[in-house]
């Protein structure tokens, strides 16, 4: 799984607008474009930042998933 990708500039992709610091949703751009944008400084990888699209995959429609830790489940979810 790739690290979380963050925009370093305001960017328009089709009808969507992304501001500085927003996350690029997985699968929006082809891998070659992502690599070019990383090299040119339009995107930056943040391995320590978890992807909200992957954490909330049932709501975002992302195919990649990331699980919450036990502490996060205890702190942020409703009791069973």
Helices and strands as residue ranges (DSSP letters): E 4-7, E 11-13, E 16-18, H 31-40, E 43-46, H 52-55, H 57-60, H 70-76
